[in-house]
Amino acid sequence: MESPTGNVVRPPRHRAAQRSHAVARWVGLAAVAVLASAGGLSYGLARHFQGNVDTQNIDWLKEQAAAPRPDAARSPADPQDAAAGKDLNILVLGSDWRGGDNDTVTKDQALQGNAQRSDTAMVMHVAANRKRIDVVSIARDTMVALPSCQLDKKGAVRTVASSYAMFNEAFARGWDTAQAAGWDESKSFGAAAACTWQTVRDLTGIRLDDYVVVDFAGFDAMVDALGGVAVCVPQDVDDPQASHLELTAGWQTLQGKTAISWARTRHGIADGSDTARIGRQQALVGSLANTFFAQSYVTDTPKMLKFVDAVTRSLHTSSDLGSLSFMTGLGFSLRNLDTAAITFRTVPWGADPYDENRVVWQAAAAAALWDKIAHDKPLGDITTPKKSGTGATTSTAPSATPTPKRTGGAGATGGKRLVTGMEGTPLSAADLPTTKAQCDAALKAAGVG
């Protein structure tokens, strides 16, 4: 893909394996796995949870993958994991749709109507050995080439291509084209995901295996089922544009609707950019993982059932992730995963030379990242540059707000970090404070308060 001046911003394709087959909010899979390992789901419960998930079969997209690359050495198959010994790439999308139950959360459907875009987009790579999960975020404001997306198996319904458009437009075009064709909401979600799938595949060359879409109402229910999510807020926040969000710096337990506002807020924190917000969203997902593991679900079956019910209700998925047996097997195989091995990155980006409010990928660095994903290799220290308050991209310019210091190993913060989204450094769930004392120490080390 070329910019209007011919600057190449799309990394080259990689040869990818062709195969059929999260973790949605991968925490949900772990929850289902714990249920299974704690004694198994009854047939009636299994059918109930299976019926919660809105599933669309887009396996025909997997048949369009590039030629297979040589198979890596495979470990013996775990009979409980249908994809044992194989790495997985799962497209995780957060929808900003206000329809259905979502307007009870955002209360602004009148402003947006029935339209929707992907407010969040991540590729979650699950290593073949199930010892590592790498989550790579794609900024919604990235300028890319959008293909003419095939929305059905026969190719009878397609979207319009564009040479230079925002990344999240792919989701919108899939949805709008499906709605115009008279498809119902469930099938239209599948079309929106299918267009984003094809866009990611064309931009990166990696093989995708499954997708999951989570909406506002589903995320709200999921967080509430956990009893809230504990986060370390890096600074005072007052954002009337994010449902009038007001938070004080420090240790906070956020309930569902407040957690959504925290995930959405841009104004009054860091530099107000979408790329900084991505960093905070990654930290929120990491905190969800930490919150889940900190609670004794195995010994509190009613709470576990409530959580799994909420998780499955929140999902619009491809066929494999819509299968309870597939989710249970994958979740069980991840049961011993260390939170330090759940890492988050953003595709390396630079400012769009034609619009400082948009970004383009740094071609060489992005290609290196996707090559590691394609070959199931740890990502290492592939970082995203900081962005100044004026929108310029630089490795040395100061940010609009102080960037918290990162400490390592032992020390006052125990190696824990504050996350404003401006850090530009890799993040793992284990980096995040899990107690008030750790949060207070991190705030003090950063000179906050």
Phi, psi and chi 1 to 4 in degrees:
 res  aa     phi    psi   chi1   chi2   chi3   chi4
   1 MET       -  139.4 -171.6  -93.1  -70.1      -
   2 GLU  -117.9  147.2  -64.7 -175.5   -8.2      -
   3 SER   -76.2  174.1   69.7      -      -      -
   4 PRO   -55.3  -21.2  -29.4   37.1      -      -
   5 THR  -101.9    5.0   60.4      -      -      -
   6 GLY    91.8    6.0      -      -      -      -
   7 ASN   -72.8  121.1  -65.2  -38.1      -      -
   8 VAL   -73.7  126.6  176.6      -      -      -
   9 VAL  -122.9    0.6  -63.6      -      -      -
  10 ARG   -99.2  126.6 -178.8  175.3   64.2 -168.8
  11 PRO   -70.0  157.9   23.2  -30.8      -      -
  12 PRO   -68.1  158.1   26.6  -36.0      -      -
  13 ARG   -70.0  157.4  -70.2  175.8  177.8  -93.8
  14 HIS  -117.7  149.0  -53.5  -71.8      -      -
  15 ARG   -70.7  130.6  -62.4  177.7   67.8   80.9
  16 ALA  -127.9  148.6      -      -      -      -
  17 ALA   -71.8  145.4      -      -      -      -
  18 GLN  -105.1  114.2 -173.5 -176.6   82.5      -
  19 ARG  -157.3  152.0   51.7 -177.3  163.0   85.3
  20 SER   -87.6  133.4  -77.8      -      -      -
  21 HIS  -170.2      -   -2.8 -157.3      -      -
  22 ALA       -  161.3      -      -      -      -
  23 VAL   121.2  121.3 -167.4      -      -      -
  24 ALA   -39.3  -79.6      -      -      -      -
  25 ARG  -100.8  101.4  -65.3  -68.2 -177.3 -172.7
  26 TRP   -50.8  -19.8   69.3  -92.2      -      -
  27 VAL   -57.2  -38.5 -178.7      -      -      -
  28 GLY   -62.6  -39.0      -      -      -      -
  29 LEU   -64.0  -41.2  -66.6 -176.4      -      -
  30 ALA   -61.0  -37.5      -      -      -      -
  31 ALA   -63.3  -46.0      -      -      -      -
  32 VAL   -61.7  -39.4  177.5      -      -      -
  33 ALA   -62.8  -41.9      -      -      -      -
  34 VAL   -62.3  -40.6  172.6      -      -      -
  35 LEU   -58.1  -44.6  -93.4 -179.5      -      -
  36 ALA   -64.1  -45.9      -      -      -      -
  37 SER   -71.7  -20.3   62.1      -      -      -
  38 ALA   -86.1   -1.0      -      -      -      -
  39 GLY   146.3   -6.7      -      -      -      -
  40 GLY    91.3  155.3      -      -      -      -
  41 LEU   -89.1  139.7  -69.4  164.8      -      -
  42 SER   -67.7  160.3   71.0      -      -      -
  43 TYR   -59.0  -42.4  179.0   71.8      -      -
  44 GLY   -63.4  -42.6      -      -      -      -
  45 LEU   -65.6  -40.7  -80.6  175.5      -      -
  46 ALA   -59.1  -45.0      -      -      -      -
  47 ARG   -65.3  -36.5  -73.5 -176.0   60.9   87.3
  48 HIS   -62.1  -51.7  169.7   73.9      -      -
  49 PHE   -65.7  -38.5  -67.2  134.8      -      -
  50 GLN   -60.1  -40.5 -176.9   78.2   67.1      -
  51 GLY   -69.8  -18.6      -      -      -      -
  52 ASN   -69.4  -31.9  -78.7  -11.8      -      -
  53 VAL   -82.2  129.0 -177.7      -      -      -
  54 ASP   -87.0  108.8  173.6   32.0      -      -
  55 THR  -115.0  138.2  -58.0      -      -      -
  56 GLN  -126.2  136.0  -69.9  -64.5  -41.6      -
  57 ASN   -89.6  111.0 -171.7  -29.4      -      -
  58 ILE  -123.0   36.7   57.9  169.0      -      -
  59 ASP   -60.8  -22.3  -75.0   -7.8      -      -
  60 TRP   -63.0  -23.2   44.5  -89.3      -      -
  61 LEU   -68.8  -33.3  -85.0  177.5      -      -
  62 LYS   -66.7  -28.6  -59.7  174.4 -174.1  178.5
  63 GLU   -71.8  -12.9  -61.4  167.9    3.0      -
  64 GLN   -94.3    5.4  -62.2  177.2   -4.2      -
  65 ALA   -63.6  161.6      -      -      -      -
  66 ALA   -67.0  171.1      -      -      -      -
  67 ALA   -56.8  146.9      -      -      -      -
  68 PRO   -67.4  144.5   24.7  -33.7      -      -
  69 ARG   -91.3  163.2   65.6  178.2 -175.7  -92.0
  70 PRO   -59.2  137.8  -23.4   33.5      -      -
  71 ASP   -66.7  137.4  -76.2  -17.2      -      -
  72 ALA   -77.8  168.5      -      -      -      -
  73 ALA   -60.0  133.7      -      -      -      -
  74 ARG  -109.7  140.5  -59.7  -59.8 -173.8 -172.2
  75 SER   -83.4  160.7   57.8      -      -      -
  76 PRO   -56.3  141.7  -23.1   32.9      -      -
  77 ALA   -68.3  136.3      -      -      -      -
  78 ASP   -86.9  119.6 -179.0  -17.1      -      -
  79 PRO   -60.6  -18.5   21.1  -33.2      -      -
  80 GLN   -90.1   -5.9  -68.0 -175.1  -67.6      -
  81 ASP  -118.6  108.2 -175.9   -9.9      -      -
  82 ALA   -62.4  -21.6      -      -      -      -
  83 ALA  -111.0   23.9      -      -      -      -
  84 ALA   -55.5  138.6      -      -      -      -
  85 GLY    80.3    2.0      -      -      -      -
  86 LYS  -122.0  136.6  -59.5  176.4 -179.0  178.4
  87 ASP   -75.7  153.2   60.3  -56.8      -      -
  88 LEU  -126.3  141.8  -63.0  172.6      -      -
  89 ASN  -119.7  113.1  -65.0  -43.2      -      -
  90 ILE  -114.4  126.4  -60.2  169.3      -      -
  91 LEU   -85.3  115.1 -178.3   62.4      -      -
  92 VAL  -107.4  122.2 -178.7      -      -      -
  93 LEU  -125.0  136.2  -58.5  168.7      -      -
  94 GLY  -105.5  119.7      -      -      -      -
  95 SER   -90.3  143.8  164.3      -      -      -
  96 ASP  -101.5   22.2   69.0   -5.5      -      -
  97 TRP   -61.4  135.8 -171.6   46.1      -      -
  98 ARG   -99.8   -1.3  -92.0   61.6  166.6 -177.9
  99 GLY   -74.7 -179.4      -      -      -      -
 100 GLY    60.6 -133.5      -      -      -      -
 101 ASP   -86.3   -1.0  -66.7  -27.9      -      -
 102 ASN   -68.7  -28.7  -67.5  -69.4      -      -
 103 ASP   -69.6  -18.9 -166.7   46.9      -      -
 104 THR   -69.6  -18.8   63.3      -      -      -
 105 VAL   -93.7  -48.7  178.6      -      -      -
 106 THR   -93.7  -28.9   59.4      -      -      -
 107 LYS    55.4   38.2  -57.9 -174.5 -175.4  -57.1
 108 ASP  -141.7   30.2   59.3   -2.9      -      -
 109 GLN   -61.5  -31.2 -175.6  176.9    8.8      -
 110 ALA   -60.1  -27.9      -      -      -      -
 111 LEU   -80.6  -33.4  -62.9  175.6      -      -
 112 GLN  -106.9  -20.7 -175.9  161.2  -39.4      -
 113 GLY    67.8 -140.7      -      -      -      -
 114 ASN   -95.5    3.3 -164.2   46.0      -      -
 115 ALA   -72.7  159.5      -      -      -      -
 116 GLN  -157.1  153.1   64.7  170.1  -50.3      -
 117 ARG  -134.6  170.2  -63.4  154.2  -63.5 -173.1
 118 SER   -87.8  104.9   54.6      -      -      -
 119 ASP   -73.2  -26.1 -150.3   35.5      -      -
 120 THR  -137.2  138.7  -57.7      -      -      -
 121 ALA  -140.5  126.0      -      -      -      -
 122 MET  -137.1  144.4  -57.4  174.7  176.5      -
 123 VAL  -103.8  118.6  173.5      -      -      -
 124 MET  -101.8  116.0 -176.3  174.8   65.2      -
 125 HIS   -99.3  119.0  176.5   79.9      -      -
 126 VAL  -102.6  116.6 -177.4      -      -      -
 127 ALA   -62.3  150.8      -      -      -      -
 128 ALA   -59.6  -33.1      -      -      -      -
 129 ASN   -84.5    0.9   63.6    9.9      -      -
 130 ARG    60.2   23.9  -58.0  -61.0 -172.8 -104.5
 131 LYS  -106.0    4.3  -66.2 -178.5  178.8  179.8
 132 ARG  -153.8  138.2 -171.6 -176.8   75.8 -104.9
 133 ILE  -126.4  122.5  -69.0  179.2      -      -
 134 ASP  -110.7  124.1  -64.3  -50.2      -      -
 135 VAL  -110.5  119.8 -178.7      -      -      -
 136 VAL  -113.1  117.8  179.7      -      -      -
 137 SER   -87.9  143.7  -66.0      -      -      -
 138 ILE  -114.5  119.8  -59.6  173.3      -      -
 139 ALA   -61.5  131.8      -      -      -      -
 140 ARG   -64.0  -26.1   67.1  175.9 -169.7  173.2
 141 ASP   -88.8   11.0  -64.7  -20.4      -      -
 142 THR   -68.8  132.5  -54.8      -      -      -
 143 MET   -87.0  123.4  -58.2  -54.8  -65.4      -
 144 VAL  -141.1  172.1  -59.1      -      -      -
 145 ALA   -88.6  129.1      -      -      -      -
 146 LEU  -100.3  127.1  -62.7 -178.1      -      -
 147 PRO   -75.6  169.2   30.8  -36.2      -      -
 148 SER   -80.3  103.1  172.7      -      -      -
 149 CYS   -80.1  133.7  -61.0      -      -      -
 150 GLN   -83.1  123.8  177.4 -178.8  -19.6      -
 151 LEU  -105.1  -10.9  -57.7 -175.6      -      -
 152 ASP  -136.6  165.7   61.9  -16.3      -      -
 153 LYS   -61.0  -35.5 -172.6  171.4 -176.5  178.2
 154 LYS   -83.0  -11.1  -65.1 -178.7  178.9  179.8
 155 GLY    76.6   19.9      -      -      -      -
 156 ALA   -76.9  -25.1      -      -      -      -
 157 VAL  -118.7  122.7 -179.9      -      -      -
 158 ARG  -137.2  156.6  -54.2 -171.3   70.5   97.5
 159 THR   -90.8  170.1   64.1      -      -      -
 160 VAL   -87.2  136.8  175.8      -      -      -
 161 ALA   -81.5  157.3      -      -      -      -
 162 SER  -141.0  143.8  -70.4      -      -      -
 163 SER   -82.5  -21.2   61.2      -      -      -
 164 TYR  -154.9  103.0 -146.7   60.2      -      -
 165 ALA  -150.2  165.0      -      -      -      -
 166 MET   -68.5  144.6  -77.5  175.1   54.8      -
 167 PHE   -58.1  -42.4  172.3   79.1      -      -
 168 ASN   -72.2   -5.2   69.3  -13.1      -      -
 169 GLU   -67.5  -24.9  179.5   68.9   15.5      -
 170 ALA   -59.9  -46.6      -      -      -      -
 171 PHE   -61.9  -44.9 -167.3   90.6      -      -
 172 ALA   -61.9  -42.1      -      -      -      -
 173 ARG   -67.4  -38.7  -68.9 -170.8 -174.1 -173.3
 174 GLY   -61.5  -46.5      -      -      -      -
 175 TRP   -63.1  -50.7  169.6  -91.9      -      -
 176 ASP   -62.7  -41.4  -69.2  -15.9      -      -
 177 THR   -64.9  -41.4  -58.1      -      -      -
 178 ALA   -65.6  -42.7      -      -      -      -
 179 GLN   -63.6  -39.6  -71.1  -80.0  -75.1      -
 180 ALA   -65.7  -27.6      -      -      -      -
 181 ALA   -82.7   -1.3      -      -      -      -
 182 GLY    87.0   15.3      -      -      -      -
 183 TRP   -74.9  151.9  -66.9    5.3      -      -
 184 ASP   -75.8  174.9   62.7   20.9      -      -
 185 GLU   -62.7  -41.1  -71.5  174.8   -3.3      -
 186 SER   -61.0  -48.7  175.2      -      -      -
 187 LYS   -67.8  -32.3 -164.7  172.7 -179.8 -179.3
 188 SER   -68.8  -35.4  -64.8      -      -      -
 189 PHE   -60.3  -42.7  -93.8  105.6      -      -
 190 GLY   -61.5  -38.6      -      -      -      -
 191 ALA   -67.0  -40.8      -      -      -      -
 192 ALA   -61.8  -44.8      -      -      -      -
 193 ALA   -66.0  -38.0      -      -      -      -
 194 ALA   -62.5  -39.2      -      -      -      -
 195 CYS   -70.5  -39.1 -166.6      -      -      -
 196 THR   -64.7  -41.3  -52.1      -      -      -
 197 TRP   -53.7  -51.7  177.1  -55.0      -      -
 198 GLN   -66.6  -34.3  -69.4  166.7   75.7      -
 199 THR   -66.0  -46.3  -59.5      -      -      -
 200 VAL   -62.8  -44.1  170.8      -      -      -
 201 ARG   -60.2  -42.5 -173.9 -169.9   63.1 -162.7
 202 ASP   -69.8  -36.1  -73.1   -1.0      -      -
 203 LEU   -73.4  -34.7  -70.2  170.7      -      -
 204 THR  -109.3  -28.3   68.6      -      -      -
 205 GLY    78.5   -1.4      -      -      -      -
 206 ILE   -78.7  157.2   66.1  168.2      -      -
 207 ARG   -80.9  134.5  178.1 -155.0   70.0 -111.1
 208 LEU  -107.4  144.1  -68.6  172.9      -      -
 209 ASP  -109.9  -35.3  -60.4  -71.3      -      -
 210 ASP  -156.7  166.2  -75.3  -69.7      -      -
 211 TYR  -133.8  159.2   78.2   80.8      -      -
 212 VAL  -145.2  137.5   58.0      -      -      -
 213 VAL  -117.4  129.5 -178.9      -      -      -
 214 VAL  -118.1  133.0 -178.3      -      -      -
 215 ASP  -104.6  177.8   58.5   23.2      -      -
 216 PHE   -59.2  -48.7  -70.6  132.6      -      -
 217 ALA   -63.4  -39.3      -      -      -      -
 218 GLY   -65.7  -42.4      -      -      -      -
 219 PHE   -66.5  -39.6 -170.5   72.2      -      -
 220 ASP   -57.3  -48.7  174.5   34.3      -      -
 221 ALA   -65.3  -37.2      -      -      -      -
 222 MET   -64.6  -46.4 -170.7 -173.0  -47.1      -
 223 VAL   -65.3  -42.4  172.4      -      -      -
 224 ASP   -64.3  -35.1  -77.7  -10.0      -      -
 225 ALA   -66.7  -25.4      -      -      -      -
 226 LEU   -80.6   -8.9  -90.6  176.5      -      -
 227 GLY    84.0   19.3      -      -      -      -
 228 GLY    98.9  165.7      -      -      -      -
 229 VAL  -120.9  129.4   56.3      -      -      -
 230 ALA   -87.3  125.5      -      -      -      -
 231 VAL  -133.5  157.6  -59.4      -      -      -
 232 CYS  -103.3  101.9 -173.1      -      -      -
 233 VAL   -74.7  122.5  178.8      -      -      -
 234 PRO   -76.8  -16.4   29.2  -36.2      -      -
 235 GLN  -162.2  163.6   65.9 -179.1   71.7      -
 236 ASP   -62.1  141.0  -67.2  -14.7      -      -
 237 VAL  -129.8  132.6  177.2      -      -      -
 238 ASP  -139.6   97.9 -176.3   -3.6      -      -
 239 ASP  -126.6   97.1 -175.3   -1.5      -      -
 240 PRO   -66.2  -16.3   22.1  -32.1      -      -
 241 GLN   -87.0   -5.2  -63.1 -173.0   46.8      -
 242 ALA  -116.8   64.2      -      -      -      -
 243 SER    54.8   38.1  -59.2      -      -      -
 244 HIS    57.3   45.5  -57.9  -76.7      -      -
 245 LEU   -68.3  126.6  178.3   67.2      -      -
 246 GLU  -131.1  118.5  -65.8 -176.5    8.9      -
 247 LEU  -135.0  145.8  -69.2  173.3      -      -
 248 THR   -98.7  139.6  -58.5      -      -      -
 249 ALA   -53.9  137.0      -      -      -      -
 250 GLY   130.9 -167.5      -      -      -      -
 251 TRP   -76.6  120.9 -168.8 -118.1      -      -
 252 GLN  -135.5  141.3  -56.7  -85.0    2.2      -
 253 THR  -104.3  114.2  -62.3      -      -      -
 254 LEU   -97.3  129.5  -50.4 -178.1      -      -
 255 GLN   -82.0  173.8  -60.1  -55.6  -44.6      -
 256 GLY   -49.7  -56.8      -      -      -      -
 257 LYS   -65.7  -36.5  -67.9  179.2  176.0   58.8
 258 THR   -69.9  -36.7  -53.7      -      -      -
 259 ALA   -62.6  -38.3      -      -      -      -
 260 ILE   -64.7  -43.7  -70.2  172.0      -      -
 261 SER   -61.5  -39.3  -65.0      -      -      -
 262 TRP   -63.9  -38.8  174.1 -120.1      -      -
 263 ALA   -68.8  -27.7      -      -      -      -
 264 ARG   -92.8  -21.4  -64.4  175.5   64.1 -161.4
 265 THR   -63.4  140.5 -172.3      -      -      -
 266 ARG  -128.8  -34.2  -72.2  174.2   55.2 -179.7
 267 HIS   -87.4  139.4  -54.0  -79.0      -      -
 268 GLY    83.1   10.2      -      -      -      -
 269 ILE  -146.0  141.4 -176.2  169.2      -      -
 270 ALA    51.1 -137.1      -      -      -      -
 271 ASP  -101.3    9.6   65.7   -7.7      -      -
 272 GLY    77.8    8.8      -      -      -      -
 273 SER   -90.6  161.3   67.6      -      -      -
 274 ASP   -68.6  -33.6 -177.8   59.6      -      -
 275 THR   -67.6  -35.3   47.7      -      -      -
 276 ALA   -68.4  -37.6      -      -      -      -
 277 ARG   -62.1  -35.0  176.6  168.5   58.1  179.0
 278 ILE   -57.3  -43.5  -73.6  172.1      -      -
 279 GLY   -59.9  -40.0      -      -      -      -
 280 ARG   -70.9  -34.2  -62.6 -170.0  -62.1  -84.4
 281 GLN   -65.4  -40.0  -69.8  173.6  -17.3      -
 282 GLN   -61.8  -43.2  -68.0  171.4  -19.0      -
 283 ALA   -63.7  -35.9      -      -      -      -
 284 LEU   -64.2  -43.0  179.5   60.3      -      -
 285 VAL   -63.2  -41.2  173.9      -      -      -
 286 GLY   -61.5  -39.9      -      -      -      -
 287 SER   -67.5  -34.2  -66.0      -      -      -
 288 LEU   -60.6  -43.4  -84.1  169.5      -      -
 289 ALA   -61.5  -45.5      -      -      -      -
 290 ASN   -63.4  -41.0  -70.5  -26.1      -      -
 291 THR   -63.0  -42.5  -60.5      -      -      -
 292 PHE   -60.7  -48.6  173.8   81.1      -      -
 293 PHE   -69.8  -22.5  -79.2  118.1      -      -
 294 ALA   -78.3  -11.0      -      -      -      -
 295 GLN  -105.8  145.2  -60.2 -169.8   35.1      -
 296 SER   -88.8   74.6  -58.4      -      -      -
 297 TYR   -68.6  -33.4  -80.4   89.3      -      -
 298 VAL   -61.0  -33.7  173.7      -      -      -
 299 THR   -95.1    2.4   58.4      -      -      -
 300 ASP  -131.3   74.9 -166.6  -20.8      -      -
 301 THR   -59.0  -42.8  -58.7      -      -      -
 302 PRO   -58.2  -41.6  -26.9   37.2      -      -
 303 LYS   -65.8  -39.6 -176.6  163.4   60.2  174.6
 304 MET   -62.1  -45.3  169.1   62.3   86.1      -
 305 LEU   -62.9  -39.6  -67.6  174.6      -      -
 306 LYS   -62.7  -42.0  178.9 -178.2  178.1 -177.6
 307 PHE   -66.5  -47.6  178.1   63.0      -      -
 308 VAL   -62.5  -38.7  175.0      -      -      -
 309 ASP   -61.4  -44.1 -167.0   38.4      -      -
 310 ALA   -65.5  -42.2      -      -      -      -
 311 VAL   -61.4  -49.1  168.6      -      -      -
 312 THR   -68.2  -29.8   51.9      -      -      -
 313 ARG   -69.2  -20.9  -75.2 -178.0 -174.9  -81.1
 314 SER   -88.1   -1.9   74.3      -      -      -
 315 LEU  -105.7  136.9  -54.2 -178.0      -      -
 316 HIS  -116.5  117.8  -53.1  -88.6      -      -
 317 THR  -134.9  167.6   73.6      -      -      -
 318 SER   -76.2  175.0   51.7      -      -      -
 319 SER   -63.4  -41.6   51.8      -      -      -
 320 ASP   -65.8  -47.7  -80.0  -17.6      -      -
 321 LEU   -69.7  -16.6  -74.4 -172.8      -      -
 322 GLY   -84.0   -2.9      -      -      -      -
 323 SER   -93.8  121.8  162.7      -      -      -
 324 LEU   -61.6  -38.3 -171.4   67.1      -      -
 325 SER   -66.0  -38.2   60.6      -      -      -
 326 PHE   -65.8  -46.7 -176.5   92.2      -      -
 327 MET   -63.1  -41.5  -70.3  172.4   66.4      -
 328 THR   -64.5  -44.1  -58.2      -      -      -
 329 GLY   -63.9  -43.8      -      -      -      -
 330 LEU   -67.0  -43.5  179.3   56.3      -      -
 331 GLY   -61.5  -40.4      -      -      -      -
 332 PHE   -63.9  -37.3 -174.6   78.4      -      -
 333 SER   -69.9  -17.4   71.6      -      -      -
 334 LEU  -100.6    9.2  -69.3  165.7      -      -
 335 ARG   -63.1  -26.1   66.8 -166.3 -178.7  -79.0
 336 ASN  -101.5   13.6  -65.2  -40.1      -      -
 337 LEU   -64.9  131.4 -174.5   69.4      -      -
 338 ASP   -81.6  135.9 -169.7  -36.5      -      -
 339 THR   -61.5  -22.7   56.0      -      -      -
 340 ALA   -67.6  -17.9      -      -      -      -
 341 ALA   -95.6    7.1      -      -      -      -
 342 ILE  -100.6  102.3  -53.8  167.3      -      -
 343 THR  -114.9  154.6   64.2      -      -      -
 344 PHE  -127.0  137.3  -60.6   88.3      -      -
 345 ARG  -138.0  163.8  -56.1  -72.5 -166.8  -77.3
 346 THR  -120.7  140.5  -58.5      -      -      -
 347 VAL   -54.8  126.7 -180.0      -      -      -
 348 PRO   -54.2  132.8  -26.4   36.6      -      -
 349 TRP  -136.1  164.1   52.9  -90.9      -      -
 350 GLY  -139.1  165.2      -      -      -      -
 351 ALA   -66.6  138.9      -      -      -      -
 352 ASP   -66.8  123.4 -178.4   -7.5      -      -
 353 PRO   -63.1  -14.1   21.4  -32.6      -      -
 354 TYR  -102.4   -9.8  -58.8   96.7      -      -
 355 ASP  -158.9  109.9 -173.7  -15.4      -      -
 356 GLU   -66.8  -12.2   66.2  177.6   18.0      -
 357 ASN   -90.5    3.7  -64.2  -48.0      -      -
 358 ARG  -124.2  163.4  -58.0  -71.2  178.8  -99.3
 359 VAL  -130.0  161.5  -59.8      -      -      -
 360 VAL  -130.5  155.6  -67.6      -      -      -
 361 TRP   -73.4  144.7  -74.4   -2.5      -      -
 362 GLN   -79.3  106.6  -67.2 -176.2  -19.0      -
 363 ALA   -54.6  -49.9      -      -      -      -
 364 ALA   -66.2  -45.7      -      -      -      -
 365 ALA   -67.4  -39.9      -      -      -      -
 366 ALA   -64.6  -41.2      -      -      -      -
 367 ALA   -61.9  -39.8      -      -      -      -
 368 ALA   -64.5  -40.3      -      -      -      -
 369 LEU   -63.2  -50.1 -178.4  150.6      -      -
 370 TRP   -67.7  -29.1  -65.3  118.8      -      -
 371 ASP   -64.6  -39.3 -175.5   71.7      -      -
 372 LYS   -66.9  -39.9  -71.2 -172.0  174.7 -175.2
 373 ILE   -61.9  -44.2  -68.1  -70.3      -      -
 374 ALA   -61.6  -31.4      -      -      -      -
 375 HIS  -107.7   16.6  -66.7   92.0      -      -
 376 ASP    56.2   45.9 -165.1   21.8      -      -
 377 LYS  -110.0  146.0  -58.0  -65.5 -176.4 -176.0
 378 PRO   -56.1  143.1  -24.0   34.3      -      -
 379 LEU   -74.4  -28.1  -62.8 -175.2      -      -
 380 GLY    68.9 -157.9      -      -      -      -
 381 ASP   -94.0   69.1 -168.4   11.8      -      -
 382 ILE   -95.3  111.5  -62.1  175.4      -      -
 383 THR  -110.4  163.1   61.7      -      -      -
 384 THR  -104.7  133.8  -59.1      -      -      -
 385 PRO   -66.3  152.8   26.9  -35.1      -      -
 386 LYS   -76.3  156.2  -63.6  176.0 -176.6  176.8
 387 LYS  -119.1  131.7 -178.5  177.9  178.5 -178.5
 388 SER   -77.9  170.7   73.9      -      -      -
 389 GLY   -64.0  -19.3      -      -      -      -
 390 THR   -90.8   -4.8   62.2      -      -      -
 391 GLY    98.7   -9.6      -      -      -      -
 392 ALA   -72.0  148.8      -      -      -      -
 393 THR  -101.6  127.2  -59.1      -      -      -
 394 THR  -156.7  156.7  172.4      -      -      -
 395 SER   -91.3   -7.4   59.7      -      -      -
 396 THR  -125.2  -17.2   57.9      -      -      -
 397 ALA   -64.1  141.5      -      -      -      -
 398 PRO   -69.4  149.8   25.6  -34.5      -      -
 399 SER   -85.3  171.4   59.8      -      -      -
 400 ALA   -69.6  -24.3      -      -      -      -
 401 THR  -129.2  156.4   57.2      -      -      -
 402 PRO   -58.9  136.2  -21.6   32.3      -      -
 403 THR   -89.3  120.3  -60.8      -      -      -
 404 PRO   -58.9  146.7  -22.6   32.5      -      -
 405 LYS   -75.3  147.4  -57.4  171.1 -175.8  176.4
 406 ARG  -103.5  128.3  179.3  176.0 -176.5  177.4
 407 THR  -107.5  152.6   59.8      -      -      -
 408 GLY  -122.5  151.2      -      -      -      -
 409 GLY    63.1 -143.9      -      -      -      -
 410 ALA   -74.7  164.8      -      -      -      -
 411 GLY   146.4 -175.1      -      -      -      -
 412 ALA   -60.0  -35.6      -      -      -      -
 413 THR   -94.7   -3.4   66.3      -      -      -
 414 GLY    64.1   25.6      -      -      -      -
 415 GLY    81.0    8.9      -      -      -      -
 416 LYS   -87.2  156.2  -55.9  -58.4 -178.2  178.9
 417 ARG  -125.5  150.4  -60.6  171.5   54.2 -177.4
 418 LEU   -89.4  150.2  -62.8 -177.9      -      -
 419 VAL  -129.6  111.5  177.8      -      -      -
 420 THR   -97.0  -17.6   66.8      -      -      -
 421 GLY   102.0   -6.0      -      -      -      -
 422 MET   -97.7    1.6  -63.7  -66.8  -66.5      -
 423 GLU   -71.0  -38.2  -68.0   74.0   22.5      -
 424 GLY    67.9   22.8      -      -      -      -
 425 THR  -123.8  154.7   53.7      -      -      -
 426 PRO   -59.1  150.2  -22.8   33.6      -      -
 427 LEU  -131.3  141.5  176.7   71.9      -      -
 428 SER  -125.4  160.5   80.2      -      -      -
 429 ALA   -60.0  -31.4      -      -      -      -
 430 ALA   -71.5  -15.0      -      -      -      -
 431 ASP   -74.1  -17.5  -69.4  -29.6      -      -
 432 LEU   -88.7  143.5  -59.1  167.8      -      -
 433 PRO   -58.8  141.4  -24.4   35.2      -      -
 434 THR  -120.4    2.4   56.0      -      -      -
 435 THR  -139.8  161.9   66.3      -      -      -
 436 LYS   -62.2  -40.5 -178.1  179.6 -175.5  -59.7
 437 ALA   -61.4  -42.0      -      -      -      -
 438 GLN   -65.9  -39.4  -69.5  175.3  -12.0      -
 439 CYS   -63.9  -46.5  177.3      -      -      -
 440 ASP   -60.3  -42.1  -70.6  -14.2      -      -
 441 ALA   -65.1  -38.8      -      -      -      -
 442 ALA   -67.8  -39.4      -      -      -      -
 443 LEU   -63.1  -43.7  -72.4  165.6      -      -
 444 LYS   -63.0  -43.8 -177.9  177.4  179.2 -179.9
 445 ALA   -63.7  -30.6      -      -      -      -
 446 ALA   -87.1   -3.8      -      -      -      -
 447 GLY    75.8   26.3      -      -      -      -
 448 VAL   -95.6  132.3  179.1      -      -      -
 449 GLY    92.7      -      -      -      -      -
